Amino acid sequence: MTTLPFMPSTDSDRADLLDHLAATLPHYAGVLEISGQDMDALKADATAFRYAYQSMCDMQTYAQAWTSYKNLLRDGGAGNAGWPVAPALAEPIPPAVSPGIIPKLSALAARIKTNRNYTSTIGYDLWLIGAEQKIDTSTWKPALSVYSQAGHPVIVWNKGKANALEIWVDRGDGNNFVFFVINTEPNTTDTTPLPAAGGSAVWKYKAIYRSHDEQVGQWSDVISLAVGG
């Protein structure tokens, strides 16, 4: 089980987080040693960011209206032939704040989390702890490719979220697939001695991911490469 970052990835959700903190953090200001100046700055940032975000959305809607109107003028069709009306800025316009609202929020969150009175209960209430994410390893399947370098196979693979890759090999000697190696970093060069001069063979490889010293997921598709002495 892993925890996602608490900071949202969209400006809409960031505005929601700022609004929530501005409304909720005052309940913990004393225990977390948050000054009145810090609270005033947070509330001003939340108000300014919400206003800027909403104004941007209004202007984007206005721009889309102009695009539709331009297309109507150009191509014809059903629609209002009047000029699009520019939106007015909502009142009241909040005071300007210094740039860097999100870095400031991240710094405040870090300070809160290192406070001696901070608890996970407070963190959840303030939305400063990301949601838990369960990783489904059953769907993991390595994607292998292979090429020859100085006559030796190089197995190309991506580590993803796994700890390591377990590779098995069939050298065409009648033993079928046998364990070859476990690697923790891509890629893997097979330095096994090549067939004797004039000889050749087809070496096949398959692999499975490992997590916490156990096989997880599905076996890869089999890849092969002809080798010769």
N, C-alpha and C positions, 0 to 999 in steps of 0.2 A: 504494500500500500504506500503510495507516495502522495505528497501534498502539492497542489498547484500553487503558483505564485498568487499572492493576494491582490496584486495590482492588476486591474482589468486591462484588456487589450484594446478596447474601443473607447473613444472619447465620450460616448453616451454613458457607458458604465462607469467611466472615471468621474463624470459629473455626478452620477448617483452616489459614488463612494464619498466624494467630497461633501455632498449634501448630508449624507448619513453621519459622517464624522462630525460635521459642524453641529448637528443636532444632538448627537449621542455623547461625544467626548466631554461636554460640560459635566455630565454625571460622574466622571472619573477624574476630573481635572485636579481635585485635591489629592487623591490617593496617588496619582501618577505625576504629581508635581508639575502640572502644566500651568504656565503663568497666564494671567489675563491678556497680556500682550500676544502670547502665542495663540490664544483662542480667538482674539480679534482678527489676527492675520489669517487664520484658517477660515473663519467665516467670510472674510473679505475675498479670499481666494475662491471659495466655493461659489459665492454669489457672482463674481466676475467670470469664472469659467462657465457656469451655467448660462449666463447672459451671452457670452461670446459664442458658445456652442449653439444656442437657440437662434441667435442672429444669423450665424452661418447657415443653419438649416433653412431659415426663411429666405436667405439670399439664393441658396441653391434651388429652392422651389421657384423663385422668381426667374432664375436663369433658365430653368426647364420650361417655364411658361413662354419665355422669349424664343426658345428653340422650337416649341410647338407652333408659335405664331409665325415665325419665319418660314417653317415648312408649309403652313397653311397658305401664306402669301405666295410661296413659290409654286406649290403643286395644286392648290385649290382643295375644296372639300368642305365638309360641314364643320362649323365652329364659329366662335365669336371673332368678328373682324376688328374689334376694338384693340387699341394698344394695351399691352399688359401694364398694370398699375404697380408701381414700385412700392414695396412694403415700407411702412414707417418703423423706425426703431422704437421698441417698446419703452415705455416710461414706468418707473424712473430709471435713468441710466446709472448704473453703479459706478462708484469711484474706480479709477484705474489702479491696478496693482502691479508690483514688479514682476517681470517675466520669470518663468521657471516654476510654475505652480506644481507640476508633477514631481520634479526633483525635490522641491520643498516638502511635498507630502511624503515622499519616500524617506527623507531625512527625519521628519517628525515621527513616522511610523517606527523607524529604527530606534529612535530615542525612547519611544514608548515601550518597545519590546525589551529594552535593556534596563528599564526602571526596576528597582528592587521589589516593587509592589505589583508588578505586572503578572497576570496569570492567563492561562489559555482561555478561561471563561471570559475575561475581559477582551482578549483578542478576538474571540468569535463574535462578541457583542458589537465590537467596533469594526467588524469585517476586515480585520488585519491578518486573518489566517485563511489561506486558500482552501478550497474544497479538496477532500481526499479523492484520489484517483486510483482505482484498482487496475493494475496492469494485467491484461489477459495474455499470458505467454503461450497459450494453446494455439494461437494463430501465427506464431512466429515461424517463418520458413526462410532459410538462407537462400539467396540468389547467387549462384556461383558462375564464374567464367574462368577460362584457362588460356594461357598462351605459353609459348616456348621462349626461354631465355638461356642462351648458351646450351641448348639441347635439353634443359631441365624444365619441367612444368612449373608454372607460377599460377597458383590458384588465387583468383581475385574474389574478395568478399567484403561485405560491409558489416560492421559490428552492431550497428543499431543500439538498442538498449540492453543487449546481452552482455554477460561478463566475458564470454569466450566462445570459440567455435571448435567443435570436435569434428575432425575429418577422418574418414575411412577411405581405403583405397583397394581397388581390385587390379592387380598387375597382370592379369591374364595367365596366371601360373596354376590355375586350378583350385586356388584357395578361396576364391570368391572375395567378398569385401572383408578386410581386416582393419583393425584400428591403426591409424597412422600417427596423428598428432593432435594435441589441443593447443591452440594459439589464442592469446589474449589481444593481439593487435593484428590487423590486416597488413600485408597479404602474406601468403604462405608459399615458399619455394620448396619444392620436393628435390632434395639433394641426394636421394637414393642413387647408388651407382646405376648407370644406364646399361642396357643390354650389351653384350660383347660386340666387338667390331663385326659389322655385317649382319647383325641381328636386329630385330625390331619387335615391338610389342605395342599394344594399346592399353594405356593406363586409364582407369576410370576412377572418379572421385564422387563422393557424396558427403554431406555434412549436416550437422544439427547444432543448434545453439545450446549454450549452457548458461545457467543462472544459479548462483550459490552452489556450485559444484554438482549440479544435476542437469541431465538432458531436459530440454524444454522445447515445446513446439513440434514442428513437423520436419521430416527429413527433406533435404533439398532434392531437386531433380539431379539425376546423374549426368556428369559431364565427362568427356574423354579427350585424350590427346595421344597421338601416335608418337612414340619415342624410338630412337635407334642408336646403335653404337657407332 
